[in-house]
């Protein structure tokens, strides 16, 4: 990271005034990518008129055709299926409530639902709250780029579930209304889901529990393996979003180290990463349903998507995620140089690009761990193979921190309760958001974000530092704009990184 002078937070200079004192060293560290990906660069702070600097290029991620991706997915599913016959020991129907776990492989909620029932009903609720506005500054909570990515994830999940003898029920509405209604209609004894950690998601979980308590099942509808004094459907939440399991940590979450290195060394020395869940070849049958609903279009969600003419185009879904793993690790053999290239900013192959699929849950971090270990066994182990896991431990750490510090991650002062006089000057913020600061590296990164929904890790560090430390703008404005745009948005990593960038984290 480049060293940048920090302006006094009370200094509310105009952008033109600031331009005179911004240190030029910010651009010295990455001069080769000032015109990154051919994004239009602004040279004037008074006008934001585009200036073409390169021909249009779109990089598809993964860069494989549909037939090759289907073949890769089929082989990966076979490799991660159980080699022994698995038996079900439950009765009745269970529901799988899909949230941010839009996959079949290594999905413990799906597996437990299969074991505990005779039939599974997978459900995804298109919650209108996901398309409202952000908490502080009223920006779109889910922009068109991420919405389209999720649509693609749902279509692929439905396809892969059907290959396993199931289907995906698409419902429009709030989970706390839909899930109790379905549990009552089908006599479902349990709703299985992966647990979340942040307040909005936790509130939905509480509302679902409250709704299920109002549903009374007949004795014949209960699960014989789960006796209880009451006969209401239960919500069973399962931890499944991290590489290291929450229950395996060598300390309580309340005692989580406030320094990443201490956390990493402790878990690496004392914890074992659990193996991926191996599913049976068939997960059917599903309940008898006449209308499974349809995957919505972007227009049906009230959004409009401009077709990208440059930058990276990510394809959503588990099939694409598994194909990217094969492409990056095995076909292009890029894992062996990951540590040397990971801080690049140009093109699809300087880093793994797994993060959008992690955020949607289309890809399991434990599967990546197993693939890294397979690569180390079959090809080579070096600093780069380790460094992929190192970065996944960072992702785990932010999720665990979100439990320890709760809503303070979203507060202006952060977990440290820092008192800082940040500005909320709208024009300055908009110049940053729209890529019109007049600084090529900042503007190129911000245009990449709004055009593709992605930005390199190094780019994120630079634009965060520029907004917070040079412009003196409230870091939450930047965090909420990232929330709108990023394909790989999740509250733990996004706000965790922004609090670190703003100096408000522990």
Secondary structure as a PSIPRED ss2 file (coil, helix, strand):
# PSIPRED VFORMAT (PSIPRED V4.0)

   1 X C   1.000  0.000  0.000
   2 X C   1.000  0.000  0.000
   3 X C   1.000  0.000  0.000
   4 X C   1.000  0.000  0.000
   5 X C   1.000  0.000  0.000
   6 X C   1.000  0.000  0.000
   7 X C   1.000  0.000  0.000
   8 X C   1.000  0.000  0.000
   9 X C   1.000  0.000  0.000
  10 X C   1.000  0.000  0.000
  11 X C   1.000  0.000  0.000
  12 X C   1.000  0.000  0.000
  13 X C   1.000  0.000  0.000
  14 X C   1.000  0.000  0.000
  15 X H   0.000  1.000  0.000
  16 X H   0.000  1.000  0.000
  17 X H   0.000  1.000  0.000
  18 X H   0.000  1.000  0.000
  19 X H   0.000  1.000  0.000
  20 X H   0.000  1.000  0.000
  21 X H   0.000  1.000  0.000
  22 X C   1.000  0.000  0.000
  23 X C   1.000  0.000  0.000
  24 X C   1.000  0.000  0.000
  25 X H   0.000  1.000  0.000
  26 X H   0.000  1.000  0.000
  27 X H   0.000  1.000  0.000
  28 X H   0.000  1.000  0.000
  29 X C   1.000  0.000  0.000
  30 X C   1.000  0.000  0.000
  31 X H   0.000  1.000  0.000
  32 X H   0.000  1.000  0.000
  33 X H   0.000  1.000  0.000
  34 X C   1.000  0.000  0.000
  35 X C   1.000  0.000  0.000
  36 X H   0.000  1.000  0.000
  37 X H   0.000  1.000  0.000
  38 X H   0.000  1.000  0.000
  39 X C   1.000  0.000  0.000
  40 X C   1.000  0.000  0.000
  41 X C   1.000  0.000  0.000
  42 X C   1.000  0.000  0.000
  43 X C   1.000  0.000  0.000
  44 X C   1.000  0.000  0.000
  45 X C   1.000  0.000  0.000
  46 X C   1.000  0.000  0.000
  47 X C   1.000  0.000  0.000
  48 X C   1.000  0.000  0.000
  49 X C   1.000  0.000  0.000
  50 X C   1.000  0.000  0.000
  51 X C   1.000  0.000  0.000
  52 X C   1.000  0.000  0.000
  53 X C   1.000  0.000  0.000
  54 X C   1.000  0.000  0.000
  55 X C   1.000  0.000  0.000
  56 X C   1.000  0.000  0.000
  57 X C   1.000  0.000  0.000
  58 X E   0.000  0.000  1.000
  59 X E   0.000  0.000  1.000
  60 X E   0.000  0.000  1.000
  61 X E   0.000  0.000  1.000
  62 X C   1.000  0.000  0.000
  63 X C   1.000  0.000  0.000
  64 X C   1.000  0.000  0.000
  65 X C   1.000  0.000  0.000
  66 X H   0.000  1.000  0.000
  67 X H   0.000  1.000  0.000
  68 X H   0.000  1.000  0.000
  69 X H   0.000  1.000  0.000
  70 X H   0.000  1.000  0.000
  71 X H   0.000  1.000  0.000
  72 X H   0.000  1.000  0.000
  73 X H   0.000  1.000  0.000
  74 X H   0.000  1.000  0.000
  75 X H   0.000  1.000  0.000
  76 X H   0.000  1.000  0.000
  77 X H   0.000  1.000  0.000
  78 X H   0.000  1.000  0.000
  79 X H   0.000  1.000  0.000
  80 X C   1.000  0.000  0.000
  81 X E   0.000  0.000  1.000
  82 X C   1.000  0.000  0.000
  83 X C   1.000  0.000  0.000
  84 X C   1.000  0.000  0.000
  85 X C   1.000  0.000  0.000
  86 X C   1.000  0.000  0.000
  87 X C   1.000  0.000  0.000
  88 X C   1.000  0.000  0.000
  89 X C   1.000  0.000  0.000
  90 X C   1.000  0.000  0.000
  91 X C   1.000  0.000  0.000
  92 X C   1.000  0.000  0.000
  93 X E   0.000  0.000  1.000
  94 X E   0.000  0.000  1.000
  95 X E   0.000  0.000  1.000
  96 X E   0.000  0.000  1.000
  97 X E   0.000  0.000  1.000
  98 X E   0.000  0.000  1.000
  99 X C   1.000  0.000  0.000
 100 X C   1.000  0.000  0.000
 101 X C   1.000  0.000  0.000
 102 X C   1.000  0.000  0.000
 103 X C   1.000  0.000  0.000
 104 X C   1.000  0.000  0.000
 105 X C   1.000  0.000  0.000
 106 X C   1.000  0.000  0.000
 107 X C   1.000  0.000  0.000
 108 X H   0.000  1.000  0.000
 109 X H   0.000  1.000  0.000
 110 X H   0.000  1.000  0.000
 111 X H   0.000  1.000  0.000
 112 X H   0.000  1.000  0.000
 113 X H   0.000  1.000  0.000
 114 X H   0.000  1.000  0.000
 115 X H   0.000  1.000  0.000
 116 X C   1.000  0.000  0.000
 117 X C   1.000  0.000  0.000
 118 X C   1.000  0.000  0.000
 119 X E   0.000  0.000  1.000
 120 X E   0.000  0.000  1.000
 121 X E   0.000  0.000  1.000
 122 X E   0.000  0.000  1.000
 123 X E   0.000  0.000  1.000
 124 X E   0.000  0.000  1.000
 125 X E   0.000  0.000  1.000
 126 X E   0.000  0.000  1.000
 127 X C   1.000  0.000  0.000
 128 X H   0.000  1.000  0.000
 129 X H   0.000  1.000  0.000
 130 X H   0.000  1.000  0.000
 131 X H   0.000  1.000  0.000
 132 X C   1.000  0.000  0.000
 133 X E   0.000  0.000  1.000
 134 X C   1.000  0.000  0.000
 135 X C   1.000  0.000  0.000
 136 X C   1.000  0.000  0.000
 137 X C   1.000  0.000  0.000
 138 X C   1.000  0.000  0.000
 139 X C   1.000  0.000  0.000
 140 X E   0.000  0.000  1.000
 141 X C   1.000  0.000  0.000
 142 X C   1.000  0.000  0.000
 143 X C   1.000  0.000  0.000
 144 X H   0.000  1.000  0.000
 145 X H   0.000  1.000  0.000
 146 X H   0.000  1.000  0.000
 147 X H   0.000  1.000  0.000
 148 X H   0.000  1.000  0.000
 149 X H   0.000  1.000  0.000
 150 X H   0.000  1.000  0.000
 151 X H   0.000  1.000  0.000
 152 X H   0.000  1.000  0.000
 153 X H   0.000  1.000  0.000
 154 X H   0.000  1.000  0.000
 155 X H   0.000  1.000  0.000
 156 X H   0.000  1.000  0.000
 157 X H   0.000  1.000  0.000
 158 X H   0.000  1.000  0.000
 159 X H   0.000  1.000  0.000
 160 X H   0.000  1.000  0.000
 161 X H   0.000  1.000  0.000
 162 X H   0.000  1.000  0.000
 163 X H   0.000  1.000  0.000
 164 X C   1.000  0.000  0.000
 165 X C   1.000  0.000  0.000
 166 X C   1.000  0.000  0.000
 167 X C   1.000  0.000  0.000
 168 X E   0.000  0.000  1.000
 169 X E   0.000  0.000  1.000
 170 X E   0.000  0.000  1.000
 171 X E   0.000  0.000  1.000
 172 X E   0.000  0.000  1.000
 173 X C   1.000  0.000  0.000
 174 X C   1.000  0.000  0.000
 175 X H   0.000  1.000  0.000
 176 X H   0.000  1.000  0.000
 177 X H   0.000  1.000  0.000
 178 X H   0.000  1.000  0.000
 179 X H   0.000  1.000  0.000
 180 X H   0.000  1.000  0.000
 181 X H   0.000  1.000  0.000
 182 X H   0.000  1.000  0.000
 183 X H   0.000  1.000  0.000
 184 X H   0.000  1.000  0.000
 185 X H   0.000  1.000  0.000
 186 X H   0.000  1.000  0.000
 187 X C   1.000  0.000  0.000
 188 X E   0.000  0.000  1.000
 189 X E   0.000  0.000  1.000
 190 X E   0.000  0.000  1.000
 191 X E   0.000  0.000  1.000
 192 X E   0.000  0.000  1.000
 193 X E   0.000  0.000  1.000
 194 X E   0.000  0.000  1.000
 195 X C   1.000  0.000  0.000
 196 X C   1.000  0.000  0.000
 197 X C   1.000  0.000  0.000
 198 X C   1.000  0.000  0.000
 199 X H   0.000  1.000  0.000
 200 X H   0.000  1.000  0.000
 201 X H   0.000  1.000  0.000
 202 X H   0.000  1.000  0.000
 203 X H   0.000  1.000  0.000
 204 X H   0.000  1.000  0.000
 205 X H   0.000  1.000  0.000
 206 X H   0.000  1.000  0.000
 207 X H   0.000  1.000  0.000
 208 X H   0.000  1.000  0.000
 209 X H   0.000  1.000  0.000
 210 X H   0.000  1.000  0.000
 211 X H   0.000  1.000  0.000
 212 X H   0.000  1.000  0.000
 213 X H   0.000  1.000  0.000
 214 X C   1.000  0.000  0.000
 215 X C   1.000  0.000  0.000
 216 X C   1.000  0.000  0.000
 217 X C   1.000  0.000  0.000
 218 X C   1.000  0.000  0.000
 219 X H   0.000  1.000  0.000
 220 X H   0.000  1.000  0.000
 221 X H   0.000  1.000  0.000
 222 X C   1.000  0.000  0.000
 223 X C   1.000  0.000  0.000
 224 X C   1.000  0.000  0.000
 225 X C   1.000  0.000  0.000
 226 X C   1.000  0.000  0.000
 227 X C   1.000  0.000  0.000
 228 X C   1.000  0.000  0.000
 229 X C   1.000  0.000  0.000
 230 X C   1.000  0.000  0.000
 231 X C   1.000  0.000  0.000
 232 X C   1.000  0.000  0.000
 233 X C   1.000  0.000  0.000
 234 X E   0.000  0.000  1.000
 235 X E   0.000  0.000  1.000
 236 X E   0.000  0.000  1.000
 237 X E   0.000  0.000  1.000
 238 X E   0.000  0.000  1.000
 239 X C   1.000  0.000  0.000
 240 X C   1.000  0.000  0.000
 241 X C   1.000  0.000  0.000
 242 X C   1.000  0.000  0.000
 243 X C   1.000  0.000  0.000
 244 X C   1.000  0.000  0.000
 245 X C   1.000  0.000  0.000
 246 X H   0.000  1.000  0.000
 247 X H   0.000  1.000  0.000
 248 X H   0.000  1.000  0.000
 249 X C   1.000  0.000  0.000
 250 X C   1.000  0.000  0.000
 251 X C   1.000  0.000  0.000
 252 X C   1.000  0.000  0.000
 253 X H   0.000  1.000  0.000
 254 X H   0.000  1.000  0.000
 255 X H   0.000  1.000  0.000
 256 X C   1.000  0.000  0.000
 257 X C   1.000  0.000  0.000
 258 X C   1.000  0.000  0.000
 259 X C   1.000  0.000  0.000
 260 X H   0.000  1.000  0.000
 261 X H   0.000  1.000  0.000
 262 X H   0.000  1.000  0.000
 263 X H   0.000  1.000  0.000
 264 X H   0.000  1.000  0.000
 265 X H   0.000  1.000  0.000
 266 X H   0.000  1.000  0.000
 267 X H   0.000  1.000  0.000
 268 X H   0.000  1.000  0.000
 269 X H   0.000  1.000  0.000
 270 X H   0.000  1.000  0.000
 271 X C   1.000  0.000  0.000
 272 X C   1.000  0.000  0.000
 273 X C   1.000  0.000  0.000
 274 X C   1.000  0.000  0.000
 275 X C   1.000  0.000  0.000
 276 X C   1.000  0.000  0.000
 277 X C   1.000  0.000  0.000
 278 X C   1.000  0.000  0.000
 279 X E   0.000  0.000  1.000
 280 X C   1.000  0.000  0.000
 281 X C   1.000  0.000  0.000
 282 X C   1.000  0.000  0.000
 283 X C   1.000  0.000  0.000
 284 X C   1.000  0.000  0.000
 285 X C   1.000  0.000  0.000
 286 X E   0.000  0.000  1.000
 287 X C   1.000  0.000  0.000
 288 X C   1.000  0.000  0.000
 289 X C   1.000  0.000  0.000
 290 X C   1.000  0.000  0.000
 291 X C   1.000  0.000  0.000
 292 X C   1.000  0.000  0.000
 293 X C   1.000  0.000  0.000
 294 X C   1.000  0.000  0.000
 295 X C   1.000  0.000  0.000
 296 X C   1.000  0.000  0.000
 297 X C   1.000  0.000  0.000
 298 X C   1.000  0.000  0.000
 299 X C   1.000  0.000  0.000
 300 X C   1.000  0.000  0.000
 301 X C   1.000  0.000  0.000
 302 X C   1.000  0.000  0.000
 303 X C   1.000  0.000  0.000
 304 X C   1.000  0.000  0.000
 305 X C   1.000  0.000  0.000
 306 X C   1.000  0.000  0.000
 307 X C   1.000  0.000  0.000
 308 X C   1.000  0.000  0.000
 309 X C   1.000  0.000  0.000
 310 X C   1.000  0.000  0.000
 311 X E   0.000  0.000  1.000
 312 X E   0.000  0.000  1.000
 313 X E   0.000  0.000  1.000
 314 X E   0.000  0.000  1.000
 315 X C   1.000  0.000  0.000
 316 X C   1.000  0.000  0.000
 317 X C   1.000  0.000  0.000
 318 X H   0.000  1.000  0.000
 319 X H   0.000  1.000  0.000
 320 X H   0.000  1.000  0.000
 321 X H   0.000  1.000  0.000
 322 X H   0.000  1.000  0.000
 323 X H   0.000  1.000  0.000
 324 X H   0.000  1.000  0.000
 325 X H   0.000  1.000  0.000
 326 X H   0.000  1.000  0.000
 327 X H   0.000  1.000  0.000
 328 X H   0.000  1.000  0.000
 329 X H   0.000  1.000  0.000
 330 X H   0.000  1.000  0.000
 331 X H   0.000  1.000  0.000
 332 X C   1.000  0.000  0.000
 333 X C   1.000  0.000  0.000
 334 X C   1.000  0.000  0.000
 335 X H   0.000  1.000  0.000
 336 X H   0.000  1.000  0.000
 337 X H   0.000  1.000  0.000
 338 X H   0.000  1.000  0.000
 339 X H   0.000  1.000  0.000
 340 X H   0.000  1.000  0.000
 341 X H   0.000  1.000  0.000
 342 X C   1.000  0.000  0.000
 343 X C   1.000  0.000  0.000
 344 X C   1.000  0.000  0.000
 345 X C   1.000  0.000  0.000
 346 X C   1.000  0.000  0.000
 347 X C   1.000  0.000  0.000
 348 X C   1.000  0.000  0.000
 349 X C   1.000  0.000  0.000
 350 X C   1.000  0.000  0.000
 351 X C   1.000  0.000  0.000
 352 X C   1.000  0.000  0.000
 353 X C   1.000  0.000  0.000
 354 X C   1.000  0.000  0.000
 355 X H   0.000  1.000  0.000
 356 X H   0.000  1.000  0.000
 357 X H   0.000  1.000  0.000
 358 X H   0.000  1.000  0.000
 359 X H   0.000  1.000  0.000
 360 X H   0.000  1.000  0.000
 361 X C   1.000  0.000  0.000
 362 X C   1.000  0.000  0.000
 363 X C   1.000  0.000  0.000
 364 X C   1.000  0.000  0.000
 365 X H   0.000  1.000  0.000
 366 X H   0.000  1.000  0.000
 367 X H   0.000  1.000  0.000
 368 X H   0.000  1.000  0.000
 369 X H   0.000  1.000  0.000
 370 X H   0.000  1.000  0.000
 371 X H   0.000  1.000  0.000
 372 X H   0.000  1.000  0.000
 373 X H   0.000  1.000  0.000
 374 X H   0.000  1.000  0.000
 375 X H   0.000  1.000  0.000
 376 X H   0.000  1.000  0.000
 377 X H   0.000  1.000  0.000
 378 X H   0.000  1.000  0.000
 379 X C   1.000  0.000  0.000
 380 X C   1.000  0.000  0.000
 381 X C   1.000  0.000  0.000
 382 X C   1.000  0.000  0.000
 383 X H   0.000  1.000  0.000
 384 X H   0.000  1.000  0.000
 385 X H   0.000  1.000  0.000
 386 X H   0.000  1.000  0.000
 387 X H   0.000  1.000  0.000
 388 X H   0.000  1.000  0.000
 389 X H   0.000  1.000  0.000
 390 X H   0.000  1.000  0.000
 391 X H   0.000  1.000  0.000
 392 X H   0.000  1.000  0.000
 393 X H   0.000  1.000  0.000
 394 X H   0.000  1.000  0.000
 395 X H   0.000  1.000  0.000
 396 X H   0.000  1.000  0.000
 397 X H   0.000  1.000  0.000
 398 X H   0.000  1.000  0.000
 399 X H   0.000  1.000  0.000
 400 X H   0.000  1.000  0.000
 401 X H   0.000  1.000  0.000
 402 X H   0.000  1.000  0.000
 403 X H   0.000  1.000  0.000
 404 X H   0.000  1.000  0.000
 405 X H   0.000  1.000  0.000
 406 X H   0.000  1.000  0.000
 407 X H   0.000  1.000  0.000
 408 X H   0.000  1.000  0.000
 409 X H   0.000  1.000  0.000
 410 X H   0.000  1.000  0.000
 411 X C   1.000  0.000  0.000
 412 X C   1.000  0.000  0.000
 413 X C   1.000  0.000  0.000
 414 X C   1.000  0.000  0.000
 415 X C   1.000  0.000  0.000
 416 X C   1.000  0.000  0.000
 417 X C   1.000  0.000  0.000
 418 X C   1.000  0.000  0.000
 419 X C   1.000  0.000  0.000
 420 X C   1.000  0.000  0.000
 421 X C   1.000  0.000  0.000
 422 X C   1.000  0.000  0.000
 423 X E   0.000  0.000  1.000
 424 X C   1.000  0.000  0.000
 425 X C   1.000  0.000  0.000
 426 X H   0.000  1.000  0.000
 427 X H   0.000  1.000  0.000
 428 X H   0.000  1.000  0.000
 429 X H   0.000  1.000  0.000
 430 X H   0.000  1.000  0.000
 431 X H   0.000  1.000  0.000
 432 X H   0.000  1.000  0.000
 433 X H   0.000  1.000  0.000
 434 X C   1.000  0.000  0.000
 435 X C   1.000  0.000  0.000
 436 X C   1.000  0.000  0.000
 437 X C   1.000  0.000  0.000
 438 X C   1.000  0.000  0.000
 439 X C   1.000  0.000  0.000
 440 X H   0.000  1.000  0.000
 441 X H   0.000  1.000  0.000
 442 X H   0.000  1.000  0.000
 443 X H   0.000  1.000  0.000
 444 X H   0.000  1.000  0.000
 445 X H   0.000  1.000  0.000
 446 X H   0.000  1.000  0.000
 447 X H   0.000  1.000  0.000
 448 X H   0.000  1.000  0.000
 449 X H   0.000  1.000  0.000
 450 X H   0.000  1.000  0.000
 451 X H   0.000  1.000  0.000
 452 X H   0.000  1.000  0.000
 453 X C   1.000  0.000  0.000
 454 X C   1.000  0.000  0.000
 455 X C   1.000  0.000  0.000
 456 X C   1.000  0.000  0.000
 457 X H   0.000  1.000  0.000
 458 X H   0.000  1.000  0.000
 459 X H   0.000  1.000  0.000
 460 X H   0.000  1.000  0.000
 461 X H   0.000  1.000  0.000
 462 X H   0.000  1.000  0.000
 463 X H   0.000  1.000  0.000
 464 X H   0.000  1.000  0.000
 465 X H   0.000  1.000  0.000
 466 X H   0.000  1.000  0.000
 467 X H   0.000  1.000  0.000
 468 X H   0.000  1.000  0.000
 469 X H   0.000  1.000  0.000
 470 X H   0.000  1.000  0.000
 471 X C   1.000  0.000  0.000
 472 X C   1.000  0.000  0.000
 473 X E   0.000  0.000  1.000
 474 X C   1.000  0.000  0.000
 475 X H   0.000  1.000  0.000
 476 X H   0.000  1.000  0.000
 477 X H   0.000  1.000  0.000
 478 X H   0.000  1.000  0.000
 479 X H   0.000  1.000  0.000
 480 X H   0.000  1.000  0.000
 481 X H   0.000  1.000  0.000
 482 X H   0.000  1.000  0.000
 483 X H   0.000  1.000  0.000
 484 X H   0.000  1.000  0.000
 485 X H   0.000  1.000  0.000
 486 X C   1.000  0.000  0.000
 487 X C   1.000  0.000  0.000
 488 X C   1.000  0.000  0.000
 489 X C   1.000  0.000  0.000
 490 X C   1.000  0.000  0.000
 491 X H   0.000  1.000  0.000
 492 X H   0.000  1.000  0.000
 493 X H   0.000  1.000  0.000
 494 X H   0.000  1.000  0.000
 495 X H   0.000  1.000  0.000
 496 X H   0.000  1.000  0.000
 497 X H   0.000  1.000  0.000
 498 X H   0.000  1.000  0.000
 499 X H   0.000  1.000  0.000
 500 X H   0.000  1.000  0.000
 501 X H   0.000  1.000  0.000
 502 X H   0.000  1.000  0.000
 503 X C   1.000  0.000  0.000
 504 X C   1.000  0.000  0.000
 505 X C   1.000  0.000  0.000
 506 X C   1.000  0.000  0.000
